[in-house]
């Protein structure tokens, strides 16, 4: 995997939590905004969706769109129809940002626990440095 400033930023954000300045760090930063409001299923529409695939702030962007009830455009790798369907299934959620931040934290906790368990199974152990 090639290390880019976006991937480094993403790894940092995974370790510290939510990116309040997510718009600055998106793959789309500096792109023509019209691309994300293209005709559905057009080449531009598909290109916008593909840009979101590896975006380091995809979750923040999705939370923004869900909390703001954005009915047009591509946000967080989702279409308006996908977001409408999700909102209809989960009308009781008042803060998607909080829900997705909690889900990210839980995912990171489980990933960390899983990695530690794998190291123990392979005969690895923690190294303790005594000063």
Backbone as XML, in Angstrom:
<?xml version="1.0"?>
<chain id="A" units="angstrom">
  <residue number="1" name="UNK">
    <atom name="N" x="0.847" y="-1.190" z="0.000"/>
    <atom name="CA" x="0.000" y="0.000" z="0.000"/>
    <atom name="C" x="0.881" y="1.237" z="0.000"/>
  </residue>
  <residue number="2" name="UNK">
    <atom name="N" x="0.560" y="2.155" z="-0.847"/>
    <atom name="CA" x="1.309" y="3.403" z="-0.923"/>
    <atom name="C" x="0.882" y="4.318" z="0.218"/>
  </residue>
  <residue number="3" name="UNK">
    <atom name="N" x="1.874" y="4.875" z="0.914"/>
    <atom name="CA" x="1.563" y="5.819" z="1.984"/>
    <atom name="C" x="1.414" y="7.204" z="1.388"/>
  </residue>
  <residue number="4" name="UNK">
    <atom name="N" x="0.266" y="7.782" z="1.594"/>
    <atom name="CA" x="0.005" y="9.144" z="1.154"/>
    <atom name="C" x="-0.372" y="9.952" z="2.373"/>
  </residue>
  <residue number="5" name="UNK">
    <atom name="N" x="-0.435" y="11.261" z="2.210"/>
    <atom name="CA" x="-0.839" y="12.083" z="3.352"/>
    <atom name="C" x="-2.253" y="11.727" z="3.783"/>
  </residue>
  <residue number="6" name="UNK">
    <atom name="N" x="-3.112" y="11.344" z="2.837"/>
    <atom name="CA" x="-4.482" y="10.957" z="3.198"/>
    <atom name="C" x="-4.482" y="9.671" z="4.017"/>
  </residue>
  <residue number="7" name="UNK">
    <atom name="N" x="-3.670" y="8.665" z="3.610"/>
    <atom name="CA" x="-3.669" y="7.411" z="4.363"/>
    <atom name="C" x="-3.028" y="7.585" z="5.729"/>
  </residue>
  <residue number="8" name="UNK">
    <atom name="N" x="-2.000" y="8.418" z="5.820"/>
    <atom name="CA" x="-1.386" y="8.699" z="7.118"/>
    <atom name="C" x="-2.380" y="9.428" z="8.000"/>
  </residue>
  <residue number="9" name="UNK">
    <atom name="N" x="-3.086" y="10.406" z="7.432"/>
    <atom name="CA" x="-4.094" y="11.143" z="8.197"/>
    <atom name="C" x="-5.175" y="10.180" z="8.677"/>
  </residue>
  <residue number="10" name="UNK">
    <atom name="N" x="-5.600" y="9.261" z="7.811"/>
    <atom name="CA" x="-6.644" y="8.306" z="8.178"/>
    <atom name="C" x="-6.188" y="7.439" z="9.351"/>
  </residue>
  <residue number="11" name="UNK">
    <atom name="N" x="-4.974" y="6.936" z="9.301"/>
    <atom name="CA" x="-4.470" y="6.117" z="10.407"/>
    <atom name="C" x="-4.434" y="6.916" z="11.696"/>
  </residue>
  <residue number="12" name="UNK">
    <atom name="N" x="-4.023" y="8.170" z="11.604"/>
    <atom name="CA" x="-3.994" y="9.018" z="12.795"/>
    <atom name="C" x="-5.409" y="9.212" z="13.324"/>
  </residue>
  <residue number="13" name="UNK">
    <atom name="N" x="-6.361" y="9.491" z="12.443"/>
    <atom name="CA" x="-7.736" y="9.718" z="12.881"/>
    <atom name="C" x="-8.331" y="8.468" z="13.496"/>
  </residue>
  <residue number="14" name="UNK">
    <atom name="N" x="-7.973" y="7.290" z="12.966"/>
    <atom name="CA" x="-8.484" y="6.059" z="13.549"/>
    <atom name="C" x="-8.022" y="5.929" z="14.991"/>
  </residue>
  <residue number="15" name="UNK">
    <atom name="N" x="-6.828" y="6.401" z="15.273"/>
    <atom name="CA" x="-6.309" y="6.246" z="16.622"/>
    <atom name="C" x="-6.825" y="7.315" z="17.569"/>
  </residue>
  <residue number="16" name="UNK">
    <atom name="N" x="-7.183" y="8.477" z="17.067"/>
    <atom name="CA" x="-7.607" y="9.555" z="17.965"/>
    <atom name="C" x="-9.102" y="9.845" z="17.909"/>
  </residue>
  <residue number="17" name="UNK">
    <atom name="N" x="-9.828" y="9.339" z="16.933"/>
    <atom name="CA" x="-11.265" y="9.551" z="16.907"/>
    <atom name="C" x="-11.749" y="10.362" z="15.728"/>
  </residue>
  <residue number="18" name="UNK">
    <atom name="N" x="-12.719" y="11.202" z="15.993"/>
    <atom name="CA" x="-13.448" y="11.926" z="14.955"/>
    <atom name="C" x="-12.673" y="13.120" z="14.434"/>
  </residue>
  <residue number="19" name="UNK">
    <atom name="N" x="-12.694" y="13.319" z="13.132"/>
    <atom name="CA" x="-12.008" y="14.444" z="12.502"/>
    <atom name="C" x="-12.989" y="15.603" z="12.341"/>
  </residue>
  <residue number="20" name="UNK">
    <atom name="N" x="-12.837" y="16.614" z="13.185"/>
    <atom name="CA" x="-13.739" y="17.770" z="13.122"/>
    <atom name="C" x="-13.529" y="18.597" z="11.861"/>
  </residue>
  <residue number="21" name="UNK">
    <atom name="N" x="-12.375" y="18.474" z="11.247"/>
    <atom name="CA" x="-12.038" y="19.244" z="10.040"/>
    <atom name="C" x="-12.008" y="18.318" z="8.821"/>
  </residue>
  <residue number="22" name="UNK">
    <atom name="N" x="-12.930" y="17.390" z="8.788"/>
    <atom name="CA" x="-12.915" y="16.340" z="7.784"/>
    <atom name="C" x="-12.960" y="16.855" z="6.355"/>
  </residue>
  <residue number="23" name="UNK">
    <atom name="N" x="-13.608" y="17.964" z="6.113"/>
    <atom name="CA" x="-13.732" y="18.454" z="4.728"/>
    <atom name="C" x="-12.378" y="18.776" z="4.107"/>
  </residue>
  <residue number="24" name="UNK">
    <atom name="N" x="-11.433" y="19.158" z="4.914"/>
    <atom name="CA" x="-10.084" y="19.480" z="4.409"/>
    <atom name="C" x="-9.328" y="18.231" z="3.970"/>
  </residue>
  <residue number="25" name="UNK">
    <atom name="N" x="-9.712" y="17.075" z="4.495"/>
    <atom name="CA" x="-8.912" y="15.869" z="4.314"/>
    <atom name="C" x="-9.530" y="14.842" z="3.375"/>
  </residue>
  <residue number="26" name="UNK">
    <atom name="N" x="-10.661" y="15.176" z="2.797"/>
    <atom name="CA" x="-11.314" y="14.242" z="1.890"/>
    <atom name="C" x="-10.569" y="14.110" z="0.573"/>
  </residue>
  <residue number="27" name="UNK">
    <atom name="N" x="-10.700" y="12.962" z="-0.050"/>
    <atom name="CA" x="-10.123" y="12.746" z="-1.376"/>
    <atom name="C" x="-10.678" y="13.781" z="-2.347"/>
  </residue>
  <residue number="28" name="UNK">
    <atom name="N" x="-11.893" y="14.231" z="-2.095"/>
    <atom name="CA" x="-12.563" y="15.185" z="-2.976"/>
    <atom name="C" x="-12.157" y="16.639" z="-2.735"/>
  </residue>
  <residue number="29" name="UNK">
    <atom name="N" x="-11.389" y="16.901" z="-1.695"/>
    <atom name="CA" x="-10.999" y="18.288" z="-1.395"/>
    <atom name="C" x="-10.354" y="18.911" z="-2.630"/>
  </residue>
  <residue number="30" name="UNK">
    <atom name="N" x="-10.879" y="20.024" z="-3.057"/>
    <atom name="CA" x="-10.359" y="20.711" z="-4.234"/>
    <atom name="C" x="-10.989" y="20.263" z="-5.543"/>
  </residue>
  <residue number="31" name="UNK">
    <atom name="N" x="-11.824" y="19.235" z="-5.497"/>
    <atom name="CA" x="-12.497" y="18.760" z="-6.714"/>
    <atom name="C" x="-13.680" y="19.660" z="-7.045"/>
  </residue>
  <residue number="32" name="UNK">
    <atom name="N" x="-14.115" y="19.567" z="-8.271"/>
    <atom name="CA" x="-15.306" y="20.297" z="-8.697"/>
    <atom name="C" x="-16.519" y="19.665" z="-8.014"/>
  </residue>
  <residue number="33" name="UNK">
    <atom name="N" x="-17.225" y="20.433" z="-7.230"/>
    <atom name="CA" x="-18.361" y="19.926" z="-6.455"/>
    <atom name="C" x="-19.470" y="19.381" z="-7.353"/>
  </residue>
  <residue number="34" name="UNK">
    <atom name="N" x="-19.576" y="19.867" z="-8.574"/>
    <atom name="CA" x="-20.615" y="19.392" z="-9.494"/>
    <atom name="C" x="-20.504" y="17.890" z="-9.759"/>
  </residue>
  <residue number="35" name="UNK">
    <atom name="N" x="-19.291" y="17.367" z="-9.675"/>
    <atom name="CA" x="-19.071" y="15.938" z="-9.883"/>
    <atom name="C" x="-19.928" y="15.113" z="-8.923"/>
  </residue>
  <residue number="36" name="UNK">
    <atom name="N" x="-20.111" y="15.598" z="-7.708"/>
    <atom name="CA" x="-20.836" y="14.864" z="-6.674"/>
    <atom name="C" x="-22.351" y="15.076" z="-6.732"/>
  </residue>
  <residue number="37" name="UNK">
    <atom name="N" x="-22.767" y="15.853" z="-7.723"/>
    <atom name="CA" x="-24.197" y="16.084" z="-7.950"/>
    <atom name="C" x="-24.555" y="15.766" z="-9.400"/>
  </residue>
  <residue number="38" name="UNK">
    <atom name="N" x="-23.811" y="14.831" z="-9.986"/>
    <atom name="CA" x="-24.014" y="14.440" z="-11.384"/>
    <atom name="C" x="-25.284" y="13.597" z="-11.525"/>
  </residue>
  <residue number="39" name="UNK">
    <atom name="N" x="-25.696" y="13.436" z="-12.758"/>
    <atom name="CA" x="-26.866" y="12.608" z="-13.070"/>
    <atom name="C" x="-26.589" y="11.177" z="-12.588"/>
  </residue>
  <residue number="40" name="UNK">
    <atom name="N" x="-27.529" y="10.585" z="-11.847"/>
    <atom name="CA" x="-27.334" y="9.212" z="-11.358"/>
    <atom name="C" x="-26.986" y="8.234" z="-12.476"/>
  </residue>
  <residue number="41" name="UNK">
    <atom name="N" x="-26.053" y="7.343" z="-12.169"/>
    <atom name="CA" x="-25.563" y="6.297" z="-13.054"/>
    <atom name="C" x="-24.779" y="6.817" z="-14.259"/>
  </residue>
  <residue number="42" name="UNK">
    <atom name="N" x="-24.455" y="8.101" z="-14.271"/>
    <atom name="CA" x="-23.603" y="8.641" z="-15.337"/>
    <atom name="C" x="-22.148" y="8.327" z="-14.987"/>
  </residue>
  <residue number="43" name="UNK">
    <atom name="N" x="-21.248" y="8.567" z="-15.936"/>
    <atom name="CA" x="-19.826" y="8.337" z="-15.669"/>
    <atom name="C" x="-19.329" y="9.213" z="-14.524"/>
  </residue>
  <residue number="44" name="UNK">
    <atom name="N" x="-19.760" y="10.479" z="-14.496"/>
    <atom name="CA" x="-19.354" y="11.371" z="-13.407"/>
    <atom name="C" x="-19.874" y="10.873" z="-12.059"/>
  </residue>
  <residue number="45" name="UNK">
    <atom name="N" x="-21.093" y="10.395" z="-12.045"/>
    <atom name="CA" x="-21.696" y="9.855" z="-10.822"/>
    <atom name="C" x="-20.876" y="8.669" z="-10.312"/>
  </residue>
  <residue number="46" name="UNK">
    <atom name="N" x="-20.548" y="7.754" z="-11.208"/>
    <atom name="CA" x="-19.753" y="6.579" z="-10.837"/>
    <atom name="C" x="-18.348" y="6.984" z="-10.397"/>
  </residue>
  <residue number="47" name="UNK">
    <atom name="N" x="-17.786" y="7.983" z="-11.054"/>
    <atom name="CA" x="-16.461" y="8.474" z="-10.671"/>
    <atom name="C" x="-16.493" y="9.065" z="-9.261"/>
  </residue>
  <residue number="48" name="UNK">
    <atom name="N" x="-17.523" y="9.825" z="-8.957"/>
    <atom name="CA" x="-17.660" y="10.406" z="-7.614"/>
    <atom name="C" x="-17.747" y="9.301" z="-6.564"/>
  </residue>
  <residue number="49" name="UNK">
    <atom name="N" x="-18.540" y="8.281" z="-6.834"/>
    <atom name="CA" x="-18.653" y="7.160" z="-5.893"/>
    <atom name="C" x="-17.314" y="6.460" z="-5.705"/>
  </residue>
  <residue number="50" name="UNK">
    <atom name="N" x="-16.573" y="6.290" z="-6.790"/>
    <atom name="CA" x="-15.281" y="5.601" z="-6.683"/>
    <atom name="C" x="-14.260" y="6.427" z="-5.908"/>
  </residue>
  <residue number="51" name="UNK">
    <atom name="N" x="-14.358" y="7.748" z="-5.986"/>
    <atom name="CA" x="-13.438" y="8.599" z="-5.216"/>
    <atom name="C" x="-13.624" y="8.376" z="-3.716"/>
  </residue>
  <residue number="52" name="UNK">
    <atom name="N" x="-14.836" y="8.075" z="-3.324"/>
    <atom name="CA" x="-15.140" y="7.894" z="-1.900"/>
    <atom name="C" x="-14.604" y="6.582" z="-1.334"/>
  </residue>
  <residue number="53" name="UNK">
    <atom name="N" x="-14.328" y="5.610" z="-2.188"/>
    <atom name="CA" x="-13.978" y="4.274" z="-1.711"/>
    <atom name="C" x="-12.830" y="4.260" z="-0.711"/>
  </residue>
  <residue number="54" name="UNK">
    <atom name="N" x="-11.775" y="4.979" z="-0.988"/>
    <atom name="CA" x="-10.607" y="4.969" z="-0.104"/>
    <atom name="C" x="-10.431" y="6.277" z="0.648"/>
  </residue>
  <residue number="55" name="UNK">
    <atom name="N" x="-11.491" y="7.045" z="0.759"/>
    <atom name="CA" x="-11.395" y="8.349" z="1.407"/>
    <atom name="C" x="-11.194" y="8.191" z="2.915"/>
  </residue>
  <residue number="56" name="UNK">
    <atom name="N" x="-10.235" y="8.899" z="3.482"/>
    <atom name="CA" x="-9.956" y="8.769" z="4.916"/>
    <atom name="C" x="-11.030" y="9.362" z="5.815"/>
  </residue>
  <residue number="57" name="UNK">
    <atom name="N" x="-11.930" y="10.170" z="5.263"/>
    <atom name="CA" x="-12.977" y="10.787" z="6.094"/>
    <atom name="C" x="-14.374" y="10.415" z="5.587"/>
  </residue>
  <residue number="58" name="UNK">
    <atom name="N" x="-14.465" y="9.269" z="5.002"/>
    <atom name="CA" x="-15.745" y="8.804" z="4.456"/>
    <atom name="C" x="-16.830" y="8.739" z="5.530"/>
  </residue>
  <residue number="59" name="UNK">
    <atom name="N" x="-16.477" y="8.272" z="6.707"/>
    <atom name="CA" x="-17.464" y="8.143" z="7.787"/>
    <atom name="C" x="-17.962" y="9.502" z="8.246"/>
  </residue>
  <residue number="60" name="UNK">
    <atom name="N" x="-17.058" y="10.459" z="8.390"/>
    <atom name="CA" x="-17.456" y="11.805" z="8.793"/>
    <atom name="C" x="-18.385" y="12.429" z="7.763"/>
  </residue>
  <residue number="61" name="UNK">
    <atom name="N" x="-18.067" y="12.226" z="6.498"/>
    <atom name="CA" x="-18.878" y="12.766" z="5.405"/>
    <atom name="C" x="-20.273" y="12.136" z="5.408"/>
  </residue>
  <residue number="62" name="UNK">
    <atom name="N" x="-20.323" y="10.836" z="5.624"/>
    <atom name="CA" x="-21.609" y="10.149" z="5.688"/>
    <atom name="C" x="-22.442" y="10.662" z="6.859"/>
  </residue>
  <residue number="63" name="UNK">
    <atom name="N" x="-21.824" y="10.824" z="8.019"/>
    <atom name="CA" x="-22.549" y="11.327" z="9.191"/>
    <atom name="C" x="-23.101" y="12.723" z="8.923"/>
  </residue>
  <residue number="64" name="UNK">
    <atom name="N" x="-22.301" y="13.557" z="8.267"/>
    <atom name="CA" x="-22.746" y="14.908" z="7.910"/>
    <atom name="C" x="-24.014" y="14.845" z="7.056"/>
  </residue>
  <residue number="65" name="UNK">
    <atom name="N" x="-23.995" y="13.982" z="6.045"/>
    <atom name="CA" x="-25.137" y="13.876" z="5.135"/>
    <atom name="C" x="-26.368" y="13.316" z="5.840"/>
  </residue>
  <residue number="66" name="UNK">
    <atom name="N" x="-26.169" y="12.326" z="6.693"/>
    <atom name="CA" x="-27.308" y="11.736" z="7.401"/>
    <atom name="C" x="-27.884" y="12.700" z="8.431"/>
  </residue>
  <residue number="67" name="UNK">
    <atom name="N" x="-27.018" y="13.343" z="9.196"/>
    <atom name="CA" x="-27.506" y="14.300" z="10.196"/>
    <atom name="C" x="-28.168" y="15.507" z="9.539"/>
  </residue>
  <residue number="68" name="UNK">
    <atom name="N" x="-27.655" y="15.914" z="8.380"/>
    <atom name="CA" x="-28.211" y="17.062" z="7.665"/>
    <atom name="C" x="-29.352" y="16.710" z="6.734"/>
  </residue>
  <residue number="69" name="UNK">
    <atom name="N" x="-29.678" y="15.411" z="6.675"/>
    <atom name="CA" x="-30.753" y="14.932" z="5.798"/>
    <atom name="C" x="-30.548" y="15.421" z="4.363"/>
  </residue>
  <residue number="70" name="UNK">
    <atom name="N" x="-29.298" y="15.301" z="3.884"/>
    <atom name="CA" x="-28.951" y="15.727" z="2.521"/>
    <atom name="C" x="-29.660" y="14.821" z="1.513"/>
  </residue>
  <residue number="71" name="UNK">
    <atom name="N" x="-30.518" y="15.410" z="0.717"/>
    <atom name="CA" x="-31.342" y="14.639" z="-0.212"/>
    <atom name="C" x="-30.781" y="14.599" z="-1.630"/>
  </residue>
  <residue number="72" name="UNK">
    <atom name="N" x="-29.657" y="15.232" z="-1.855"/>
    <atom name="CA" x="-29.033" y="15.236" z="-3.175"/>
    <atom name="C" x="-27.538" y="15.011" z="-3.006"/>
  </residue>
  <residue number="73" name="UNK">
    <atom name="N" x="-26.923" y="14.452" z="-4.028"/>
    <atom name="CA" x="-25.475" y="14.348" z="-4.076"/>
    <atom name="C" x="-24.903" y="13.098" z="-3.427"/>
  </residue>
  <residue number="74" name="UNK">
    <atom name="N" x="-23.636" y="12.876" z="-3.752"/>
    <atom name="CA" x="-22.869" y="11.761" z="-3.202"/>
    <atom name="C" x="-22.173" y="12.262" z="-1.940"/>
  </residue>
  <residue number="75" name="UNK">
    <atom name="N" x="-22.371" y="11.565" z="-0.850"/>
    <atom name="CA" x="-21.697" y="11.871" z="0.418"/>
    <atom name="C" x="-21.280" y="10.558" z="1.063"/>
  </residue>
  <residue number="76" name="UNK">
    <atom name="N" x="-20.038" y="10.478" z="1.485"/>
    <atom name="CA" x="-19.584" y="9.282" z="2.182"/>
    <atom name="C" x="-19.742" y="8.008" z="1.379"/>
  </residue>
  <residue number="77" name="UNK">
    <atom name="N" x="-19.653" y="8.127" z="0.078"/>
    <atom name="CA" x="-19.771" y="6.958" z="-0.782"/>
    <atom name="C" x="-21.187" y="6.432" z="-0.929"/>
  </residue>
  <residue number="78" name="UNK">
    <atom name="N" x="-22.172" y="7.265" z="-0.623"/>
    <atom name="CA" x="-23.569" y="6.829" z="-0.711"/>
    <atom name="C" x="-24.374" y="7.743" z="-1.623"/>
  </residue>
  <residue number="79" name="UNK">
    <atom name="N" x="-25.427" y="7.179" z="-2.150"/>
    <atom name="CA" x="-26.346" y="7.939" z="-2.998"/>
    <atom name="C" x="-27.496" y="8.467" z="-2.143"/>
  </residue>
  <residue number="80" name="UNK">
    <atom name="N" x="-28.220" y="9.460" z="-2.655"/>
    <atom name="CA" x="-29.373" y="9.960" z="-1.905"/>
    <atom name="C" x="-30.400" y="8.865" z="-1.602"/>
  </residue>
  <residue number="81" name="UNK">
    <atom name="N" x="-30.636" y="7.978" z="-2.546"/>
    <atom name="CA" x="-31.596" y="6.896" z="-2.337"/>
    <atom name="C" x="-31.175" y="5.966" z="-1.207"/>
  </residue>
  <residue number="82" name="UNK">
    <atom name="N" x="-29.897" y="5.645" z="-1.165"/>
    <atom name="CA" x="-29.379" y="4.781" z="-0.098"/>
    <atom name="C" x="-29.566" y="5.449" z="1.258"/>
  </residue>
  <residue number="83" name="UNK">
    <atom name="N" x="-29.258" y="6.748" z="1.316"/>
    <atom name="CA" x="-29.404" y="7.469" z="2.592"/>
    <atom name="C" x="-30.869" y="7.579" z="3.000"/>
  </residue>
  <residue number="84" name="UNK">
    <atom name="N" x="-31.743" y="7.861" z="2.043"/>
    <atom name="CA" x="-33.180" y="7.936" z="2.365"/>
    <atom name="C" x="-33.671" y="6.613" z="2.941"/>
  </residue>
  <residue number="85" name="UNK">
    <atom name="N" x="-33.255" y="5.511" z="2.343"/>
    <atom name="CA" x="-33.673" y="4.190" z="2.828"/>
    <atom name="C" x="-33.154" y="3.940" z="4.246"/>
  </residue>
  <residue number="86" name="UNK">
    <atom name="N" x="-31.920" y="4.300" z="4.502"/>
    <atom name="CA" x="-31.354" y="4.116" z="5.841"/>
    <atom name="C" x="-32.082" y="4.978" z="6.864"/>
  </residue>
  <residue number="87" name="UNK">
    <atom name="N" x="-32.322" y="6.222" z="6.518"/>
    <atom name="CA" x="-33.038" y="7.119" z="7.433"/>
    <atom name="C" x="-34.456" y="6.616" z="7.712"/>
  </residue>
  <residue number="88" name="UNK">
    <atom name="N" x="-35.090" y="6.040" z="6.714"/>
    <atom name="CA" x="-36.441" y="5.507" z="6.906"/>
    <atom name="C" x="-36.427" y="4.287" z="7.830"/>
  </residue>
  <residue number="89" name="UNK">
    <atom name="N" x="-35.366" y="3.479" z="7.733"/>
    <atom name="CA" x="-35.261" y="2.294" z="8.593"/>
    <atom name="C" x="-34.892" y="2.647" z="10.025"/>
  </residue>
  <residue number="90" name="UNK">
    <atom name="N" x="-34.213" y="3.772" z="10.211"/>
    <atom name="CA" x="-33.723" y="4.166" z="11.538"/>
    <atom name="C" x="-34.161" y="5.577" z="11.906"/>
  </residue>
  <residue number="91" name="UNK">
    <atom name="N" x="-35.452" y="5.868" z="11.956"/>
    <atom name="CA" x="-35.911" y="7.236" z="12.219"/>
    <atom name="C" x="-35.617" y="7.718" z="13.635"/>
  </residue>
  <residue number="92" name="UNK">
    <atom name="N" x="-35.365" y="6.813" z="14.556"/>
    <atom name="CA" x="-35.127" y="7.173" z="15.952"/>
    <atom name="C" x="-33.719" y="7.709" z="16.218"/>
  </residue>
  <residue number="93" name="UNK">
    <atom name="N" x="-32.805" y="7.550" z="15.271"/>
    <atom name="CA" x="-31.431" y="8.009" z="15.491"/>
    <atom name="C" x="-31.385" y="9.520" z="15.320"/>
  </residue>
  <residue number="94" name="UNK">
    <atom name="N" x="-30.970" y="10.201" z="16.383"/>
    <atom name="CA" x="-30.926" y="11.667" z="16.354"/>
    <atom name="C" x="-29.547" y="12.197" z="15.998"/>
  </residue>
  <residue number="95" name="UNK">
    <atom name="N" x="-28.505" y="11.407" z="16.218"/>
    <atom name="CA" x="-27.153" y="11.842" z="15.874"/>
    <atom name="C" x="-26.387" y="10.691" z="15.231"/>
  </residue>
  <residue number="96" name="UNK">
    <atom name="N" x="-26.304" y="10.744" z="13.919"/>
    <atom name="CA" x="-25.516" y="9.747" z="13.195"/>
    <atom name="C" x="-24.042" y="9.917" z="13.507"/>
  </residue>
  <residue number="97" name="UNK">
    <atom name="N" x="-23.617" y="11.151" z="13.741"/>
    <atom name="CA" x="-22.221" y="11.397" z="14.091"/>
    <atom name="C" x="-21.857" y="10.620" z="15.351"/>
  </residue>
  <residue number="98" name="UNK">
    <atom name="N" x="-22.687" y="10.722" z="16.382"/>
    <atom name="CA" x="-22.406" y="10.005" z="17.624"/>
    <atom name="C" x="-22.440" y="8.496" z="17.417"/>
  </residue>
  <residue number="99" name="UNK">
    <atom name="N" x="-23.441" y="8.023" z="16.688"/>
    <atom name="CA" x="-23.555" y="6.589" z="16.450"/>
    <atom name="C" x="-22.346" y="6.054" z="15.689"/>
  </residue>
  <residue number="100" name="UNK">
    <atom name="N" x="-21.955" y="6.741" z="14.627"/>
    <atom name="CA" x="-20.825" y="6.277" z="13.820"/>
    <atom name="C" x="-19.499" y="6.432" z="14.553"/>
  </residue>
  <residue number="101" name="UNK">
    <atom name="N" x="-19.359" y="7.462" z="15.376"/>
    <atom name="CA" x="-18.141" y="7.622" z="16.181"/>
    <atom name="C" x="-18.033" y="6.484" z="17.194"/>
  </residue>
  <residue number="102" name="UNK">
    <atom name="N" x="-19.147" y="6.122" z="17.812"/>
    <atom name="CA" x="-19.142" y="5.002" z="18.762"/>
    <atom name="C" x="-18.827" y="3.689" z="18.052"/>
  </residue>
  <residue number="103" name="UNK">
    <atom name="N" x="-19.394" y="3.500" z="16.874"/>
    <atom name="CA" x="-19.131" y="2.283" z="16.105"/>
    <atom name="C" x="-17.660" y="2.207" z="15.709"/>
  </residue>
  <residue number="104" name="UNK">
    <atom name="N" x="-17.073" y="3.337" z="15.321"/>
    <atom name="CA" x="-15.652" y="3.364" z="14.968"/>
    <atom name="C" x="-14.797" y="3.008" z="16.185"/>
  </residue>
  <residue number="105" name="UNK">
    <atom name="N" x="-15.117" y="3.595" z="17.326"/>
    <atom name="CA" x="-14.352" y="3.319" z="18.549"/>
    <atom name="C" x="-14.444" y="1.838" z="18.918"/>
  </residue>
  <residue number="106" name="UNK">
    <atom name="N" x="-15.628" y="1.270" z="18.811"/>
    <atom name="CA" x="-15.811" y="-0.155" z="19.112"/>
    <atom name="C" x="-15.036" y="-1.019" z="18.125"/>
  </residue>
  <residue number="107" name="UNK">
    <atom name="N" x="-15.074" y="-0.657" z="16.855"/>
    <atom name="CA" x="-14.320" y="-1.388" z="15.835"/>
    <atom name="C" x="-12.824" y="-1.343" z="16.141"/>
  </residue>
  <residue number="108" name="UNK">
    <atom name="N" x="-12.331" y="-0.183" z="16.502"/>
    <atom name="CA" x="-10.907" y="-0.045" z="16.817"/>
    <atom name="C" x="-10.553" y="-0.864" z="18.061"/>
  </residue>
  <residue number="109" name="UNK">
    <atom name="N" x="-11.421" y="-0.850" z="19.059"/>
    <atom name="CA" x="-11.173" y="-1.621" z="20.273"/>
    <atom name="C" x="-11.098" y="-3.112" z="19.940"/>
  </residue>
  <residue number="110" name="UNK">
    <atom name="N" x="-12.054" y="-3.583" z="19.150"/>
    <atom name="CA" x="-12.068" y="-5.002" z="18.791"/>
    <atom name="C" x="-10.884" y="-5.369" z="17.906"/>
  </residue>
  <residue number="111" name="UNK">
    <atom name="N" x="-10.520" y="-4.483" z="16.988"/>
    <atom name="CA" x="-9.368" y="-4.735" z="16.120"/>
    <atom name="C" x="-8.097" y="-4.822" z="16.942"/>
  </residue>
  <residue number="112" name="UNK">
    <atom name="N" x="-7.954" y="-3.927" z="17.906"/>
    <atom name="CA" x="-6.774" y="-3.928" z="18.778"/>
    <atom name="C" x="-6.740" y="-5.213" z="19.596"/>
  </residue>
  <residue number="113" name="UNK">
    <atom name="N" x="-7.884" y="-5.606" z="20.152"/>
    <atom name="CA" x="-7.967" y="-6.826" z="20.954"/>
    <atom name="C" x="-7.642" y="-8.045" z="20.093"/>
  </residue>
  <residue number="114" name="UNK">
    <atom name="N" x="-8.182" y="-8.083" z="18.881"/>
    <atom name="CA" x="-7.945" y="-9.194" z="17.971"/>
    <atom name="C" x="-6.471" y="-9.296" z="17.600"/>
  </residue>
  <residue number="115" name="UNK">
    <atom name="N" x="-5.831" y="-8.160" z="17.344"/>
    <atom name="CA" x="-4.404" y="-8.159" z="17.003"/>
    <atom name="C" x="-3.577" y="-8.668" z="18.176"/>
  </residue>
  <residue number="116" name="UNK">
    <atom name="N" x="-3.915" y="-8.243" z="19.382"/>
    <atom name="CA" x="-3.183" y="-8.690" z="20.571"/>
    <atom name="C" x="-3.358" y="-10.195" z="20.766"/>
  </residue>
  <residue number="117" name="UNK">
    <atom name="N" x="-4.556" y="-10.698" z="20.540"/>
    <atom name="CA" x="-4.822" y="-12.129" z="20.676"/>
    <atom name="C" x="-4.035" y="-12.915" z="19.642"/>
  </residue>
  <residue number="118" name="UNK">
    <atom name="N" x="-3.972" y="-12.433" z="18.416"/>
    <atom name="CA" x="-3.209" y="-13.109" z="17.367"/>
    <atom name="C" x="-1.732" y="-13.163" z="17.711"/>
  </residue>
  <residue number="119" name="UNK">
    <atom name="N" x="-1.190" y="-12.092" z="18.265"/>
    <atom name="CA" x="0.219" y="-12.078" z="18.658"/>
    <atom name="C" x="0.475" y="-13.112" z="19.747"/>
  </residue>
  <residue number="120" name="UNK">
    <atom name="N" x="-0.428" y="-13.226" z="20.701"/>
    <atom name="CA" x="-0.260" y="-14.197" z="21.779"/>
    <atom name="C" x="-0.311" y="-15.618" z="21.236"/>
  </residue>
  <residue number="121" name="UNK">
    <atom name="N" x="-1.202" y="-15.875" z="20.284"/>
    <atom name="CA" x="-1.305" y="-17.207" z="19.687"/>
    <atom name="C" x="-0.038" y="-17.580" z="18.931"/>
  </residue>
  <residue number="122" name="UNK">
    <atom name="N" x="0.629" y="-16.592" z="18.368"/>
    <atom name="CA" x="1.832" y="-16.842" z="17.586"/>
    <atom name="C" x="3.076" y="-16.872" z="18.460"/>
  </residue>
  <residue number="123" name="UNK">
    <atom name="N" x="2.902" y="-16.817" z="19.760"/>
    <atom name="CA" x="4.043" y="-16.878" z="20.662"/>
    <atom name="C" x="4.697" y="-15.539" z="20.908"/>
  </residue>
  <residue number="124" name="UNK">
    <atom name="N" x="4.069" y="-14.475" z="20.477"/>
    <atom name="CA" x="4.601" y="-13.143" z="20.711"/>
    <atom name="C" x="4.081" y="-12.647" z="22.048"/>
  </residue>
  <residue number="125" name="UNK">
    <atom name="N" x="4.793" y="-11.758" z="22.621"/>
    <atom name="CA" x="4.322" y="-11.167" z="23.872"/>
    <atom name="C" x="4.681" y="-9.702" z="23.883"/>
  </residue>
  <residue number="126" name="UNK">
    <atom name="N" x="4.098" y="-9.009" z="24.825"/>
    <atom name="CA" x="4.411" y="-7.597" z="24.974"/>
    <atom name="C" x="5.836" y="-7.450" z="25.476"/>
  </residue>
  <residue number="127" name="UNK">
    <atom name="N" x="6.470" y="-6.404" z="25.041"/>
    <atom name="CA" x="7.798" y="-6.083" z="25.535"/>
    <atom name="C" x="7.639" y="-4.972" z="26.550"/>
  </residue>
  <residue number="128" name="UNK">
    <atom name="N" x="8.147" y="-5.203" z="27.726"/>
    <atom name="CA" x="8.068" y="-4.207" z="28.778"/>
    <atom name="C" x="9.451" y="-3.613" z="28.964"/>
  </residue>
  <residue number="129" name="UNK">
    <atom name="N" x="9.510" y="-2.304" z="28.886"/>
    <atom name="CA" x="10.778" y="-1.613" z="29.075"/>
    <atom name="C" x="10.802" y="-1.066" z="30.490"/>
  </residue>
  <residue number="130" name="UNK">
    <atom name="N" x="11.812" y="-1.454" z="31.226"/>
    <atom name="CA" x="11.961" y="-0.973" z="32.598"/>
    <atom name="C" x="13.086" y="0.039" z="32.609"/>
  </residue>
  <residue number="131" name="UNK">
    <atom name="N" x="12.787" y="1.214" z="33.129"/>
    <atom name="CA" x="13.802" y="2.273" z="33.177"/>
    <atom name="C" x="14.393" y="2.347" z="34.549"/>
  </residue>
</chain>
